[in-house]
Amino acid sequence: MSLSQAELEELVRKVITLYNRVRSPEVTAKLIFASPELLTISFSGGFCYGCGILDIVEGFADQFKALTGKAELKVGKTREINSRTFKAEYTIKTNKLI
């Protein structure tokens, strides 16, 4: 069972709202692309690249899993866009009901 596009986008909006409420202004998340298999989020702000990127992308994935209960994100590629912004790709794994 996979998430519909509308359901996925609604879940991502909720996660981003909560994530930004907790992490902004240090880090602000923004949806770039969403499909039932792939999610791309941009993160911008005044964070430390050397020590913070992994915490940022994993923190978003953890919050997604905690809020949705239906799916989890696996961190994929991250790319620097400029000195204060990077994009992270996630693959979406839907939890299967037994």
N, CA and C atoms as a LAMMPS dump frame, in Angstrom:
ITEM: TIMESTEP
0
ITEM: NUMBER OF ATOMS
294
ITEM: BOX BOUNDS ff ff ff
-5.0000000000000000e+02 5.0000000000000000e+02
-5.0000000000000000e+02 5.0000000000000000e+02
-5.0000000000000000e+02 5.0000000000000000e+02
ITEM: ATOMS id mol type element x y z
1 1 1 N 0.848 -1.176 0
2 1 2 C 0 0 0
3 1 3 C 0.89 1.235 0
4 2 1 N 0.707 2.12 -0.962
5 2 2 C 1.505 3.342 -1.001
6 2 3 C 0.61 4.541 -0.728
7 3 1 N 1.254 5.653 -0.433
8 3 2 C 0.532 6.895 -0.181
9 3 3 C 0.111 7.522 -1.507
10 4 1 N -1.07 8.116 -1.537
11 4 2 C -1.479 8.856 -2.725
12 4 3 C -0.68 10.162 -2.768
13 5 1 N -0.624 10.774 -3.928
14 5 2 C 0.095 12.038 -4.069
15 5 3 C -0.475 13.098 -3.125
16 6 1 N -1.789 13.199 -3.054
17 6 2 C -2.428 14.197 -2.187
18 6 3 C -2.135 13.922 -0.713
19 7 1 N -2.211 12.652 -0.323
20 7 2 C -1.933 12.29 1.066
21 7 3 C -0.469 12.574 1.417
22 8 1 N 0.434 12.239 0.519
23 8 2 C 1.847 12.496 0.742
24 8 3 C 2.113 13.993 0.897
25 9 1 N 1.574 14.801 -0.01
26 9 2 C 1.802 16.245 0.059
27 9 3 C 1.254 16.842 1.346
28 10 1 N 0.104 16.37 1.803
29 10 2 C -0.467 16.862 3.063
30 10 3 C 0.434 16.474 4.246
31 11 1 N 0.911 15.243 4.261
32 11 2 C 1.807 14.808 5.33
33 11 3 C 3.103 15.622 5.335
34 12 1 N 3.667 15.844 4.155
35 12 2 C 4.913 16.61 4.058
36 12 3 C 4.691 18.046 4.534
37 13 1 N 3.562 18.652 4.176
38 13 2 C 3.269 20.017 4.644
39 13 3 C 3.215 20.076 6.173
40 14 1 N 2.593 19.093 6.782
41 14 2 C 2.515 19.053 8.245
42 14 3 C 3.903 18.912 8.869
43 15 1 N 4.709 18.018 8.313
44 15 2 C 6.066 17.808 8.839
45 15 3 C 6.887 19.086 8.697
46 16 1 N 6.815 19.731 7.532
47 16 2 C 7.583 20.96 7.306
48 16 3 C 7.14 22.058 8.265
49 17 1 N 5.841 22.195 8.475
50 17 2 C 5.346 23.217 9.404
51 17 3 C 5.899 22.998 10.806
52 18 1 N 5.826 21.782 11.297
53 18 2 C 6.346 21.491 12.632
54 18 3 C 7.868 21.63 12.67
55 19 1 N 8.539 21.101 11.672
56 19 2 C 10 21.169 11.608
57 19 3 C 10.466 22.625 11.654
58 20 1 N 9.836 23.476 10.851
59 20 2 C 10.224 24.881 10.813
60 20 3 C 9.876 25.601 12.114
61 21 1 N 8.789 25.219 12.743
62 21 2 C 8.422 25.822 14.025
63 21 3 C 9.496 25.539 15.074
64 22 1 N 10.065 24.345 15.037
65 22 2 C 11.074 23.943 16.023
66 22 3 C 12.478 24.428 15.64
67 23 1 N 12.845 24.347 14.37
68 23 2 C 14.23 24.582 13.942
69 23 3 C 14.531 25.976 13.393
70 24 1 N 13.509 26.705 12.938
71 24 2 C 13.751 28.014 12.34
72 24 3 C 14.07 29.033 13.437
73 25 1 N 14.95 29.962 13.227
74 25 2 C 15.555 30.419 11.989
75 25 3 C 16.876 29.724 11.647
76 26 1 N 17.377 28.847 12.537
77 26 2 C 18.631 28.166 12.231
78 26 3 C 18.535 27.382 10.93
79 27 1 N 17.425 26.659 10.754
80 27 2 C 17.194 25.869 9.549
81 27 3 C 15.722 25.986 9.172
82 28 1 N 15.474 26.184 7.878
83 28 2 C 14.113 26.229 7.362
84 28 3 C 14.003 25.232 6.217
85 29 1 N 12.994 24.361 6.299
86 29 2 C 12.763 23.35 5.269
87 29 3 C 11.71 23.837 4.281
88 30 1 N 11.861 23.424 3.016
89 30 2 C 10.908 23.782 1.958
90 30 3 C 10.778 22.605 0.998
91 31 1 N 9.549 22.271 0.641
92 31 2 C 9.3 21.188 -0.307
93 31 3 C 9.718 21.603 -1.706
94 32 1 N 10.519 20.767 -2.353
95 32 2 C 10.931 20.989 -3.737
96 32 3 C 10.181 20.034 -4.667
97 33 1 N 10.102 18.755 -4.286
98 33 2 C 9.483 17.742 -5.144
99 33 3 C 8.939 16.618 -4.274
100 34 1 N 7.783 16.094 -4.649
101 34 2 C 7.214 14.943 -3.94
102 34 3 C 6.541 14.009 -4.929
103 35 1 N 6.863 12.744 -4.801
104 35 2 C 6.166 11.68 -5.524
105 35 3 C 6.05 10.524 -4.537
106 36 1 N 5.239 9.533 -4.822
107 36 2 C 5.098 8.419 -3.876
108 36 3 C 6.395 7.66 -3.589
109 37 1 N 7.428 7.85 -4.416
110 37 2 C 8.695 7.152 -4.206
111 37 3 C 9.834 8.056 -3.759
112 38 1 N 9.751 9.347 -4.06
113 38 2 C 10.883 10.251 -3.841
114 38 3 C 10.41 11.589 -3.295
115 39 1 N 11.211 12.143 -2.389
116 39 2 C 10.918 13.444 -1.792
117 39 3 C 12.199 14.265 -1.812
118 40 1 N 12.099 15.523 -2.247
119 40 2 C 13.243 16.426 -2.229
120 40 3 C 12.869 17.649 -1.411
121 41 1 N 13.7 17.941 -0.429
122 41 2 C 13.488 19.064 0.484
123 41 3 C 14.721 19.948 0.434
124 42 1 N 14.513 21.274 0.419
125 42 2 C 15.66 22.177 0.555
126 42 3 C 15.694 22.669 1.997
127 43 1 N 16.9 22.822 2.5
128 43 2 C 17.132 23.329 3.838
129 43 3 C 18.012 24.561 3.711
130 44 1 N 17.604 25.651 4.338
131 44 2 C 18.398 26.865 4.283
132 44 3 C 18.493 27.472 5.674
133 45 1 N 19.537 28.269 5.879
134 45 2 C 19.707 28.933 7.165
135 45 3 C 21.163 29.098 7.524
136 46 1 N 21.397 29.393 8.775
137 46 2 C 22.741 29.661 9.26
138 46 3 C 23.345 28.501 10.022
139 47 1 N 23.137 27.296 9.581
140 47 2 C 23.644 26.101 10.257
141 47 3 C 25.106 25.847 9.896
142 48 1 N 25.731 24.951 10.645
143 48 2 C 27.124 24.568 10.411
144 48 3 C 27.159 23.389 9.438
145 49 1 N 27.767 23.584 8.267
146 49 2 C 27.83 22.504 7.278
147 49 3 C 28.645 21.321 7.769
148 50 1 N 29.743 21.593 8.451
149 50 2 C 30.635 20.517 8.855
150 50 3 C 30.006 19.526 9.805
151 51 1 N 29.183 20.013 10.721
152 51 2 C 28.657 19.117 11.748
153 51 3 C 27.149 18.974 11.726
154 52 1 N 26.449 19.79 10.931
155 52 2 C 25.01 19.821 11.072
156 52 3 C 24.171 19.178 9.996
157 53 1 N 24.714 18.922 8.825
158 53 2 C 23.878 18.444 7.726
159 53 3 C 23.238 17.096 8.039
160 54 1 N 24 16.175 8.547
161 54 2 C 23.438 14.86 8.858
162 54 3 C 22.335 14.975 9.911
163 55 1 N 22.558 15.794 10.93
164 55 2 C 21.526 16.006 11.951
165 55 3 C 20.268 16.605 11.352
166 56 1 N 20.435 17.529 10.416
167 56 2 C 19.295 18.197 9.792
168 56 3 C 18.467 17.212 8.976
169 57 1 N 19.106 16.473 8.073
170 57 2 C 18.353 15.569 7.192
171 57 3 C 17.772 14.386 7.954
172 58 1 N 18.5 13.859 8.908
173 58 2 C 17.969 12.754 9.704
174 58 3 C 16.87 13.235 10.642
175 59 1 N 17.024 14.457 11.149
176 59 2 C 15.977 15.027 12.004
177 59 3 C 14.662 15.172 11.262
178 60 1 N 14.741 15.587 10.004
179 60 2 C 13.527 15.702 9.197
180 60 3 C 12.905 14.323 8.986
181 61 1 N 13.726 13.331 8.665
182 61 2 C 13.221 11.97 8.454
183 61 3 C 12.598 11.412 9.733
184 62 1 N 13.217 11.666 10.874
185 62 2 C 12.668 11.196 12.145
186 62 3 C 11.314 11.839 12.435
187 63 1 N 11.216 13.137 12.166
188 63 2 C 9.957 13.834 12.407
189 63 3 C 8.863 13.33 11.457
190 64 1 N 9.218 13.051 10.215
191 64 2 C 8.272 12.503 9.249
192 64 3 C 7.716 11.175 9.763
193 65 1 N 8.598 10.305 10.189
194 65 2 C 8.173 8.986 10.674
195 65 3 C 7.282 9.11 11.904
196 66 1 N 7.657 9.995 12.822
197 66 2 C 6.882 10.17 14.047
198 66 3 C 5.482 10.717 13.765
199 67 1 N 5.372 11.622 12.812
200 67 2 C 4.075 12.233 12.526
201 67 3 C 3.19 11.393 11.632
202 68 1 N 3.773 10.641 10.716
203 68 2 C 2.945 9.927 9.753
204 68 3 C 2.52 8.553 10.246
205 69 1 N 3.456 7.795 10.777
206 69 2 C 3.148 6.436 11.18
207 69 3 C 2.884 5.502 10.009
208 70 1 N 2.752 6.053 8.801
209 70 2 C 2.439 5.257 7.618
210 70 3 C 3.649 5.019 6.736
211 71 1 N 4.669 5.834 6.892
212 71 2 C 5.822 5.743 6
213 71 3 C 7.045 6.292 6.707
214 72 1 N 8.199 5.969 6.142
215 72 2 C 9.444 6.532 6.658
216 72 3 C 10.317 6.951 5.484
217 73 1 N 11.262 7.832 5.785
218 73 2 C 12.16 8.352 4.766
219 73 3 C 13.546 7.781 4.949
220 74 1 N 14.157 7.404 3.838
221 74 2 C 15.549 6.972 3.837
222 74 3 C 16.351 8.068 3.149
223 75 1 N 17.361 8.576 3.846
224 75 2 C 18.167 9.673 3.318
225 75 3 C 18.966 9.212 2.116
226 76 1 N 18.909 9.996 1.047
227 76 2 C 19.668 9.721 -0.17
228 76 3 C 20.741 10.779 -0.359
229 77 1 N 20.79 11.351 -1.552
230 77 2 C 21.799 12.361 -1.893
231 77 3 C 21.497 13.695 -1.233
232 78 1 N 22.564 14.395 -0.879
233 78 2 C 22.454 15.792 -0.469
234 78 3 C 23.387 16.6 -1.358
235 79 1 N 22.923 17.786 -1.756
236 79 2 C 23.728 18.651 -2.62
237 79 3 C 23.67 20.079 -2.127
238 80 1 N 24.822 20.72 -2.079
239 80 2 C 24.879 22.134 -1.716
240 80 3 C 24.41 22.967 -2.907
241 81 1 N 23.49 23.891 -2.661
242 81 2 C 22.981 24.788 -3.697
243 81 3 C 23.749 26.102 -3.656
244 82 1 N 23.944 26.629 -2.464
245 82 2 C 24.788 27.806 -2.239
246 82 3 C 25.292 27.727 -0.806
247 83 1 N 25.932 28.784 -0.335
248 83 2 C 26.58 28.715 0.983
249 83 3 C 25.599 28.537 2.137
250 84 1 N 24.341 28.799 1.937
251 84 2 C 23.352 28.684 3.016
252 84 3 C 22.172 27.772 2.687
253 85 1 N 22.269 27.003 1.599
254 85 2 C 21.155 26.148 1.191
255 85 3 C 21.675 24.827 0.615
256 86 1 N 21 23.742 0.968
257 86 2 C 21.282 22.462 0.326
258 86 3 C 19.97 21.711 0.136
259 87 1 N 19.985 20.763 -0.798
260 87 2 C 18.832 19.91 -1.063
261 87 3 C 19.15 18.498 -0.598
262 88 1 N 18.141 17.859 -0.073
263 88 2 C 18.274 16.464 0.333
264 88 3 C 17.187 15.649 -0.355
265 89 1 N 17.584 14.499 -0.873
266 89 2 C 16.636 13.57 -1.476
267 89 3 C 16.392 12.425 -0.502
268 90 1 N 15.154 12.026 -0.45
269 90 2 C 14.753 10.899 0.393
270 90 3 C 13.965 9.916 -0.458
271 91 1 N 14.146 8.624 -0.208
272 91 2 C 13.24 7.631 -0.769
273 91 3 C 12.192 7.358 0.291
274 92 1 N 10.98 7.097 -0.151
275 92 2 C 9.863 6.895 0.757
276 92 3 C 9.565 5.41 0.84
277 93 1 N 9.544 4.91 2.052
278 93 2 C 9.202 3.52 2.294
279 93 3 C 7.889 3.492 3.074
280 94 1 N 6.882 2.884 2.473
281 94 2 C 5.578 2.788 3.121
282 94 3 C 5.565 1.563 4.029
283 95 1 N 5.099 1.756 5.247
284 95 2 C 4.963 0.624 6.177
285 95 3 C 3.817 -0.253 5.716
286 96 1 N 4.09 -1.532 5.616
287 96 2 C 3.06 -2.476 5.166
288 96 3 C 2.326 -3.04 6.364
289 97 1 N 1.037 -3.117 6.221
290 97 2 C 0.201 -3.7 7.276
291 97 3 C 0.17 -5.214 7.095
292 98 1 N 0.233 -5.919 8.192
293 98 2 C 0.213 -7.395 8.13
294 98 3 C -1.205 -7.883 8.319
